[in-house]
Amino acid sequence: MIIETTAADYAALLANLGPRGHALADSPIAPPEILMMLADVAARIAADFSPASWLIVEADTVVGLCSITRPPQAGSIDIGYGIAPAHRRRGVATRAIGAIVTWARAAPHLSAITAETAIDNIASQRVLERAGFVRVGERLDAEDGQLICWRCAVA
């Protein structure tokens, strides 16, 4: 299940508390510095577009996050996501990204979702393929190295 985040959700995650009464995964979703960065990005995007990010919840436990990574452009949003290590390889990301695609198909102002994966992140590539994304290219990122670019038409 995906739940639109609030600033209070990020504050709870940063305090190592389960937001909205949900339990936390037994392994961190992301280090504090990444959670702070995601909270800042979500706050900036939420000023003009909503939702900006989602909690990923399974069995009443917050096990991941999915975020829009930059302001929407020409009807397209770009997403990034992460699942706590102890909850990977259980279909959680596939269900969450599938739910995001379903949400986007119902949003009349959206035409596409884009995402990027590391060349060697086969699991994330499979998640996107199962959700209907197609590989549209590659790019070199100064921080993350070679990335595969993905797109899913939703209109």
Long-range contacts (C-beta under 8 A, 24 or more apart in sequence): 1-56, 1-57, 1-58, 1-99, 2-54, 2-55, 2-56, 2-57, 2-66, 2-96, 2-99, 2-100, 2-103, 3-54, 3-55, 3-57, 4-50, 4-51, 4-53, 4-54, 5-42, 5-51, 5-52, 5-53, 5-54, 5-55, 5-65, 7-39, 7-42, 7-43, 9-55, 10-35, 10-38, 10-39, 10-42, 11-39, 13-62, 14-39, 18-61, 18-62, 19-55, 19-62, 22-55, 22-57, 22-60, 22-61, 22-62, 23-60, 23-61, 23-62, 24-61, 24-62, 25-61, 25-62, 25-63, 25-64, 25-84, 25-86, 25-87, 26-84, 26-86, 27-84, 27-85, 27-86, 27-87, 28-84, 29-62, 29-63, 29-64, 29-65, 29-82, 29-83, 29-84, 30-65, 30-82, 38-65, 38-67, 41-67, 41-68, 41-69, 41-70, 42-67, 42-68, 44-71, 45-70, 45-71, 49-77, 54-96, 54-100, 56-81, 56-83, 56-92, 56-93, 56-96, 58-87, 58-90, 58-92, 58-95, 63-87, 63-92, 64-92, 64-93, 64-96, 66-96, 66-97, 66-100, 72-110, 74-111, 75-109, 75-110, 75-111, 75-112, 75-155, 76-110, 76-111, 76-112, 76-113, 76-114, 76-151, 77-104, 77-110, 77-112, 77-113, 77-114, 78-113, 78-114, 78-115, 78-116, 79-113, 79-114, 79-115, 80-115, 80-116, 81-115, 88-123, 89-123, 93-123, 93-124, 93-127, 94-126, 94-127, 94-130, 94-131, 97-127, 97-128, 97-130, 97-131, 98-130, 98-131, 100-131, 101-131, 101-132, 101-152, 101-154, 104-152, 104-154, 105-154, 105-155, 107-154, 110-154, 110-155, 111-153, 111-154, 111-155, 112-151, 112-152, 112-153, 112-154, 112-155, 113-151, 113-152, 113-154, 114-149, 114-150, 114-151, 114-152, 115-150, 115-152, 116-141, 116-144, 116-147, 116-148, 116-149, 116-150, 117-147, 117-148, 117-150, 118-144, 118-145, 118-146, 118-147, 118-148, 119-145, 119-146, 119-147, 119-148, 125-150, 128-152
